[in-house]
Amino acid sequence: MKKGKVIGKKHIALVVMVLALGAAVWLNMKFSSDKYLGEAKYVNSNNDTAIETAAKVETDYFAEAKKEREKALKEATELVEETLKSSTLTDADKKEALNTTKQLATRIENEVNIETLLKAKGFEKAVAVIGEKSVNIIVKSDGLTTAQTLQIQDIVTEETKIPLSNIKIVTYGDAKK
């Protein structure tokens, strides 16, 4: 690298990847509130319609969260690929970009493993979002028992080696009946 150069392409690529990951986490947290986004209750309708609408929105939440995560990953991967194609990169820059790609792949693998294990433990719907030093887990539930919370924590710590203090579990409740 040249001595006078402060910001290089690798720095820009890393910043964009971190921003994309941050955006995915922010979107995940935005949609994981206790509100039922898009829930409608009709004044002149029976209550079943409102419950069906809320249930449809809830089902869409988990699919949408995973879709947003995949989109952010695809953008980050494309950026790394573009960076690697640059002829001005040094071998050290390329090695750092490949290392970043490997870290992203490991996170995704851990997220999928956590979601699969949670489903095996009886959680119908779950989304895992792994950050640098923390994990957010969103599960479909009206509330968790202590045993369920411990199961989730055990799965996350086994897969990620992240300490319990950095694991956040959010419940996304069923439609009110």
C-alpha positions as MATLAB code, in Angstrom:
seq = 'MKKGKVIGKKHIALVVMVLALGAAVWLNMKFSSDKYLGEAKYVNSNNDTAIETAAKVETDYFAEAKKEREKALKEATELVEETLKSSTLTDADKKEALNTTKQLATRIENEVNIETLLKAKGFEKAVAVIGEKSVNIIVKSDGLTTAQTLQIQDIVTEETKIPLSNIKIVTYGDAKK';
ca = [
       0.000    0.000    0.000;
       1.095    3.545   -0.597;
       2.081    5.512    2.474;
      -0.105    8.549    1.739;
      -3.266    6.516    1.177;
      -5.570    6.623    4.195;
      -8.726    4.954    2.919;
      -8.481    2.078    0.473;
     -10.991   -0.043   -1.368;
     -10.734   -2.764    1.249;
     -11.734   -0.282    3.945;
     -14.722    0.853    1.924;
     -15.731   -2.744    1.256;
     -15.523   -3.635    4.929;
     -17.525   -0.546    5.933;
     -20.250   -1.381    3.399;
     -20.425   -4.995    4.651;
     -20.685   -3.855    8.272;
     -23.407   -1.355    7.300;
     -25.313   -4.072    5.413;
     -25.107   -6.366    8.430;
     -26.134   -3.521   10.712;
     -29.110   -2.769    8.465;
     -30.183   -6.412    8.600;
     -29.988   -6.432   12.397;
     -31.859   -3.115   12.601;
     -34.631   -4.390   10.314;
     -34.848   -7.545   12.358;
     -35.211   -5.596   15.590;
     -37.700   -3.190   14.003;
     -39.990   -6.016   12.974;
     -39.597   -7.986   16.194;
     -41.705   -5.634   18.329;
     -44.819   -6.873   20.077;
     -47.002   -5.087   17.532;
     -48.662   -7.028   14.774;
     -47.655   -5.039   11.709;
     -50.568   -4.760    9.336;
     -53.042   -6.217   11.800;
     -56.541   -5.149   10.873;
     -59.741   -5.351   12.823;
     -62.919   -4.669   10.911;
     -65.755   -2.889   12.703;
     -68.550   -4.701   10.880;
     -66.817   -8.033   10.607;
     -66.599  -11.089   12.777;
     -63.542  -11.531   15.014;
     -62.223  -14.521   13.028;
     -61.257  -12.263   10.125;
     -59.075  -10.090   12.363;
     -57.384  -13.162   13.842;
     -56.730  -14.597   10.362;
     -55.240  -11.273    9.212;
     -52.945  -11.080   12.251;
     -51.854  -14.709   11.795;
     -51.039  -14.066    8.123;
     -48.927  -11.030    9.018;
     -47.108  -13.038   11.719;
     -46.301  -15.848    9.317;
     -45.024  -13.296    6.842;
     -42.759  -11.736    9.511;
     -40.505  -14.788    9.799;
     -40.323  -15.255    6.030;
     -39.649  -11.535    5.524;
     -36.917  -11.458    8.183;
     -35.120  -14.379    6.533;
     -35.571  -12.801    3.105;
     -34.037   -9.510    4.318;
     -31.124  -11.383    5.880;
     -30.479  -13.252    2.623;
     -30.647   -9.982    0.653;
     -28.088   -8.298    2.941;
     -25.816  -11.334    2.653;
     -26.079  -11.360   -1.133;
     -25.145   -7.674   -1.298;
     -22.175   -8.182    1.016;
     -20.999  -11.192   -0.983;
     -21.262   -9.303   -4.273;
     -19.245   -6.452   -2.805;
     -16.502   -8.815   -1.661;
     -16.437  -10.470   -5.089;
     -16.096   -7.068   -6.777;
     -13.317   -6.169   -4.382;
     -11.451   -9.390   -5.140;
     -11.630   -8.696   -8.880;
      -9.814   -5.393   -8.448;
      -6.347   -5.445   -9.964;
      -5.031   -2.875   -7.468;
      -5.441   -5.111   -4.436;
      -2.445   -6.534   -2.699;
      -2.279  -10.141   -1.588;
      -2.884   -8.993    1.997;
      -6.034   -7.126    0.911;
      -7.324  -10.197   -0.918;
      -6.577  -12.392    2.086;
      -8.512  -10.001    4.348;
     -11.490   -9.976    1.953;
     -11.500  -13.790    1.833;
     -11.323  -13.894    5.630;
     -14.347  -11.573    5.817;
     -16.229  -13.846    3.427;
     -15.353  -16.861    5.557;
     -16.652  -15.086    8.688;
     -19.936  -14.249    6.926;
     -20.320  -17.855    5.781;
     -19.700  -19.103    9.329;
     -22.331  -16.729   10.722;
     -24.895  -17.875    8.188;
     -24.155  -21.513    8.870;
     -24.549  -20.895   12.618;
     -27.834  -19.012   12.079;
     -29.268  -21.866   10.023;
     -28.052  -24.466   12.542;
     -29.624  -22.545   15.446;
     -32.939  -22.178   13.596;
     -32.979  -25.891   12.714;
     -32.188  -26.954   16.284;
     -34.857  -24.629   17.693;
     -37.413  -26.134   15.331;
     -36.361  -29.609   16.504;
     -36.953  -28.476   20.105;
     -40.543  -27.527   19.267;
     -40.321  -23.859   18.340;
     -42.545  -23.585   15.283;
     -40.904  -20.442   13.921;
     -37.519  -18.911   14.781;
     -35.027  -16.453   13.325;
     -31.428  -16.128   14.511;
     -29.355  -13.019   13.829;
     -25.684  -13.247   14.731;
     -23.631  -10.067   15.079;
     -19.969   -9.498   15.886;
     -20.335  -10.204   19.601;
     -24.054  -10.813   20.132;
     -26.951  -12.983   19.030;
     -30.629  -12.089   18.726;
     -33.166  -14.907   18.632;
     -36.799  -14.290   17.696;
     -39.193  -17.167   18.380;
     -42.914  -17.546   17.865;
     -44.351  -17.783   21.354;
     -46.786  -16.081   23.725;
     -44.151  -16.441   26.413;
     -41.256  -18.686   27.277;
     -40.817  -20.888   30.283;
     -37.505  -20.955   32.093;
     -36.784  -24.371   30.581;
     -37.418  -23.082   27.045;
     -35.194  -20.060   27.644;
     -32.423  -22.343   28.879;
     -32.833  -24.584   25.820;
     -32.455  -21.602   23.505;
     -29.442  -20.280   25.409;
     -27.806  -23.717   25.369;
     -28.263  -24.075   21.608;
     -26.891  -20.583   20.926;
     -23.858  -20.907   23.177;
     -22.994  -24.320   21.699;
     -23.195  -23.036   18.122;
     -21.558  -19.626   18.562;
     -19.504  -19.683   21.787;
     -21.025  -16.247   22.552;
     -21.562  -15.646   26.301;
     -25.084  -15.662   27.774;
     -24.893  -11.949   28.562;
     -24.780  -11.218   24.817;
     -27.781  -13.353   23.857;
     -31.145  -11.621   23.460;
     -34.312  -13.664   23.078;
     -37.419  -11.948   21.711;
     -40.835  -13.572   21.580;
     -43.248  -12.880   18.777;
     -46.693  -13.809   20.151;
     -49.692  -15.460   18.568;
     -52.754  -13.521   17.460;
     -55.082  -12.670   20.350;
     -58.124  -14.895   20.516;
];
